[in-house]
Amino acid sequence: MKTNPTLKEWLHEWYEIYSKPNVKQSTAVSYECYIRRHIVPALGDIPLLEIKLGTLQKFFNDEAKKYSSKTVSNLRMMFHTAMKIAYQNDLIGKNYIEFVKISTVRTPEMRVFTIAEQKKLTDELKRTDEHFAIGIFLCLTTGIRVGELCGLQWKHIDIENKNLMIRQTVQRLPKLDYNGKGNKTEIVIGSPKSQASERDIPLENKIIEKLLDYKNKTEQIHGRYITAPNEFLITSKRGRPTEPRTMQDSFKRIISAAGITNANFHALRHTFATRALEAGVDFKTLSILLGHSDITVTMNRYAHVLEEPKRTAMKNITSIILQSEE
């Protein structure tokens, strides 16, 4: 690398040497997109040493006008990491991205099924002939992500100890080194989202019964080999997982038949978390069940659920404090 490369030249080197070999494919795909579509068109030809705070702040201000706060935040994090390595290589004297200001990431509004909608959904799951209905049932009753569902193999279901083990996830991702031939994307089976996402979830008897019923029906259709330990739980073909988009399509058909509108697959996870808090589950336990990396993630996302319990608590506290005035 020359002494004063352009930003484009440096980001290419950083991505190939420091980033791509050391991150998940999904992360590498995101980073490549940020570099190619966001940073290089705006700043790529500027020599690294000439990039100052004002240039970077204007860039992020412009990005904030076009993209969500989460996208801009993720872009800043990647850009900061790349410039930090440039600083460590003595290519720049200061990492000015440390001083860039961006807006706070706004948490998108969550879609949670009402009790009535939840009843409609569970009733439809009992009636439907959809092959993948068991997956939707599991996501509603355990809060697992769709990629985690698709990654489940029968060895991850411990019937004896009543546990569901999250050990891998399935995604369809762009190929990192696509050569123009064949599909641009591929199914990737990888580790869960974070270390905390690798978890065991206790299963109640009703869920175990559903799984055993599904297992028996699946074996009747495909033969006993289809439920061997290394076979995927949600599948229609031996040795092949079902990809998230297929599950999402099945979900859309089922909620449509149930008369439920305006909901995406993630509503199952949000509904599980909401019902858990309504049932009195504490945030730490819920955070572990959901596989969040930090309890603050759970609290920030679902604190609003406790509005009614907070009001009840304040009513009781006030009553005790002011009882002498009565």
C-alpha positions in Angstrom: 0.0 0.0 0.0 1.4 3.4 -1.0 1.9 6.1 1.6 -1.2 8.2 0.9 -3.8 6.0 -0.8 -7.2 7.2 -1.8 -10.0 6.2 0.5 -11.3 3.8 -2.2 -7.8 2.1 -2.3 -7.6 1.9 1.5 -11.1 0.5 1.9 -10.5 -2.2 -0.7 -7.3 -3.2 1.2 -9.0 -3.1 4.6 -12.0 -5.1 3.4 -9.9 -7.9 1.7 -7.2 -8.2 4.4 -8.7 -7.2 7.7 -12.4 -7.6 7.4 -13.7 -10.3 5.0 -11.5 -13.1 6.4 -12.6 -12.4 9.9 -16.4 -11.7 9.9 -19.5 -13.7 9.0 -20.6 -13.7 5.4 -23.7 -11.7 6.2 -21.5 -9.0 7.8 -19.0 -9.1 4.9 -21.9 -8.6 2.4 -23.1 -5.6 4.3 -19.7 -4.0 4.5 -19.1 -4.5 0.8 -22.4 -2.8 0.1 -21.6 0.1 2.3 -18.3 0.6 0.6 -19.5 0.2 -3.0 -22.8 2.0 -2.8 -22.3 4.6 -0.1 -18.7 5.6 0.6 -16.9 5.2 -2.7 -19.3 7.2 -4.9 -19.1 10.2 -2.5 -15.6 10.1 -1.0 -13.6 7.3 -2.8 -11.2 9.5 -4.8 -10.2 11.7 -1.9 -6.6 10.9 -0.6 -6.8 9.4 2.9 -4.8 12.2 4.5 -7.2 14.8 3.2 -10.3 13.4 4.8 -11.2 15.7 7.7 -14.0 15.9 10.1 -16.0 18.4 8.1 -16.0 16.2 5.0 -17.1 13.2 7.1 -19.8 15.1 8.9 -21.3 16.4 5.6 -21.2 12.8 4.2 -23.2 11.4 7.2 -25.6 14.3 7.1 -26.4 13.5 3.5 -26.7 9.8 4.2 -29.2 10.6 7.1 -31.5 12.3 4.6 -31.7 9.2 2.4 -31.5 6.2 4.8 -32.8 5.0 8.1 -30.9 5.9 11.3 -30.0 2.3 11.8 -28.4 2.1 8.4 -26.4 5.3 9.0 -25.4 4.0 12.4 -24.2 0.7 11.0 -22.3 2.5 8.2 -20.6 4.7 10.7 -19.5 1.7 12.8 -18.0 0.0 9.8 -16.3 3.2 8.6 -14.9 3.9 12.0 -13.4 0.4 12.2 -11.8 0.8 8.8 -10.3 4.2 9.7 -9.1 2.9 13.1 -7.0 0.2 11.2 -5.7 3.0 8.9 -4.6 4.9 12.0 -2.9 1.8 13.4 -1.0 1.5 10.1 0.2 5.2 10.4 -1.8 6.1 7.3 -3.7 8.9 9.1 -2.9 11.0 12.2 -6.4 10.9 13.6 -9.6 8.9 13.2 -12.1 11.8 12.7 -15.1 9.5 12.5 -14.9 9.4 16.3 -16.2 12.9 16.4 -18.9 12.6 13.7 -22.4 13.2 15.1 -25.4 11.1 13.9 -29.0 10.9 15.0 -30.0 8.3 17.6 -31.2 5.1 16.1 -35.0 5.0 16.2 -36.6 1.7 17.2 -39.2 0.8 14.6 -42.8 0.3 15.9 -43.4 -3.3 16.8 -46.4 -5.3 15.5 -47.7 -7.4 18.3 -50.8 -9.7 17.9 -53.7 -8.8 20.1 -55.1 -11.7 22.2 -57.9 -12.0 19.7 -55.5 -12.2 16.8 -53.4 -14.7 18.6 -56.4 -16.9 19.1 -57.3 -16.6 15.4 -53.7 -17.6 14.5 -53.5 -20.6 16.9 -56.9 -21.8 15.6 -55.8 -21.5 12.0 -52.6 -23.4 12.8 -54.8 -26.3 14.1 -56.9 -26.3 10.9 -54.3 -25.6 8.2 -52.7 -28.2 5.9 -49.6 -25.9 5.5 -46.6 -28.2 5.8 -44.6 -25.5 7.6 -47.3 -24.6 10.2 -45.2 -26.2 12.9 -42.5 -23.6 12.3 -44.9 -20.7 12.9 -46.2 -22.4 16.0 -42.6 -22.8 17.4 -41.7 -19.2 16.7 -44.9 -18.0 18.4 -44.3 -20.2 21.5 -40.5 -19.9 21.9 -39.7 -16.5 20.3 -37.0 -17.9 18.0 -36.0 -16.0 14.9 -36.9 -17.3 11.5 -33.3 -18.1 10.5 -32.9 -20.0 13.8 -36.0 -22.0 13.0 -34.7 -22.9 9.6 -31.4 -24.0 11.1 -33.0 -26.5 13.5 -32.1 -30.1 13.0 -33.8 -33.0 14.9 -30.7 -33.4 17.0 -31.5 -29.9 18.4 -34.7 -31.2 19.8 -34.1 -32.9 23.2 -37.4 -34.7 23.8 -36.2 -36.4 27.0 -35.0 -33.2 28.7 -37.6 -31.0 27.0 -35.2 -28.5 25.4 -34.9 -26.7 22.1 -31.2 -26.0 21.3 -30.3 -23.0 19.1 -27.0 -23.8 17.5 -27.1 -22.5 13.9 -29.0 -20.2 11.6 -30.0 -20.3 7.9 -29.8 -17.3 5.5 -29.9 -16.7 1.8 -27.0 -14.3 1.1 -25.2 -12.8 -2.0 -22.1 -14.8 -2.9 -19.0 -12.9 -1.8 -17.0 -13.8 -4.9 -19.7 -14.0 -7.6 -18.1 -14.6 -11.0 -21.2 -13.8 -13.1 -22.2 -17.5 -13.5 -25.1 -19.2 -11.9 -27.1 -17.8 -8.9 -25.9 -14.6 -7.3 -27.0 -15.9 -3.9 -26.6 -19.0 -1.9 -28.0 -20.7 1.2 -25.6 -20.2 4.1 -25.8 -22.2 7.3 -23.8 -20.4 10.0 -23.6 -19.6 13.7 -26.3 -17.7 15.5 -26.5 -13.9 15.5 -24.3 -13.6 18.6 -22.8 -15.8 21.3 -25.9 -15.1 23.5 -28.1 -16.3 20.6 -26.7 -19.8 21.1 -29.0 -21.0 23.8 -31.3 -23.7 25.2 -35.0 -23.0 25.5 -37.1 -25.2 27.8 -40.2 -26.7 26.2 -43.5 -27.3 27.8 -45.5 -30.6 27.3 -47.9 -29.0 24.8 -45.0 -28.0 22.5 -43.4 -31.4 22.8 -46.7 -33.1 21.9 -47.0 -30.8 18.8 -43.4 -31.8 17.8 -44.0 -35.5 18.2 -47.2 -35.3 16.2 -45.4 -33.4 13.4 -42.6 -36.0 13.5 -45.0 -38.9 13.1 -46.9 -37.2 10.2 -43.6 -36.3 8.5 -42.3 -39.9 8.8 -45.6 -41.2 7.3 -45.1 -39.0 4.3 -41.3 -39.2 3.7 -40.1 -42.2 5.7 -38.3 -42.4 9.0 -35.0 -41.2 7.4 -36.4 -37.6 7.2 -36.3 -37.3 11.0 -32.8 -38.6 11.5 -30.6 -36.5 13.9 -28.9 -34.5 11.1 -32.0 -33.9 9.1 -33.6 -30.5 9.2 -36.7 -30.1 11.3 -38.4 -27.8 8.7 -37.8 -29.3 5.3 -39.5 -31.0 2.4 -36.3 -32.5 0.9 -33.7 -34.7 2.6 -30.5 -32.8 3.7 -31.9 -29.4 2.7 -33.1 -26.7 5.0 -36.1 -24.5 4.2 -35.0 -21.0 3.6 -36.5 -18.0 5.6 -38.4 -16.6 2.6 -40.3 -19.9 2.2 -41.3 -19.7 5.9 -42.3 -16.1 5.4 -44.5 -17.0 2.4 -46.2 -19.7 4.5 -46.8 -17.3 7.3 -48.5 -14.8 5.0 -50.8 -17.5 3.7 -51.7 -18.6 7.2 -52.4 -15.2 8.7 -54.4 -14.3 5.5 -56.6 -17.4 6.1 -56.9 -16.4 9.8 -58.1 -12.9 8.8 -55.1 -11.1 10.3 -53.6 -8.2 8.4 -50.5 -6.0 8.4 -48.1 -8.3 10.2 -44.7 -9.7 9.2 -43.0 -12.8 10.5 -41.1 -10.9 13.3 -44.5 -10.2 14.9 -44.4 -13.8 16.2 -41.2 -13.0 18.2 -42.6 -9.6 19.4 -45.8 -11.3 20.5 -43.9 -14.0 22.4 -41.9 -11.3 24.3 -45.0 -9.2 25.0 -46.9 -12.2 26.4 -43.9 -13.1 28.5 -43.7 -9.7 30.2 -47.5 -9.7 30.7 -47.1 -13.0 32.4 -44.6 -11.5 34.8 -41.4 -12.8 33.3 -38.5 -10.6 34.3 -36.3 -8.8 31.7 -33.2 -10.9 32.5 -34.9 -14.2 31.9 -36.7 -12.9 28.7 -33.4 -11.6 27.4 -31.8 -15.1 27.8 -34.8 -16.7 26.1 -34.7 -14.3 23.2 -30.9 -14.6 22.8 -30.2 -10.9 23.1 -26.6 -10.0 23.7 -27.5 -7.5 26.4 -30.4 -7.1 28.7 -30.6 -3.4 27.8 -31.6 -4.5 24.2 -34.6 -6.3 25.7 -35.5 -3.4 28.0 -35.3 -0.7 25.4 -37.4 -2.8 23.0 -40.1 -4.0 25.3 -40.2 -1.6 28.3 -43.5 0.0 26.9 -45.3 -3.3 27.5 -45.1 -2.6 31.3 -47.1 0.6 31.1 -50.2 -0.8 32.8 -48.1 -2.6 35.6 -46.3 0.7 36.2 -49.6 2.5 36.7 -50.8 -0.2 39.1 -47.5 0.0 41.0 -47.7 3.8 41.3 -51.3 3.5 42.5 -50.2 1.1 45.2 -47.1 3.1 46.2 -49.1 6.4 46.4 -51.8 4.7 48.4 -49.2 3.6 51.0 -47.4 6.9 51.2 -50.5 9.0 51.5 -52.6 6.7 53.7 -52.1 9.0 56.6 -54.0 11.7 54.8 -57.1 9.6 54.4 
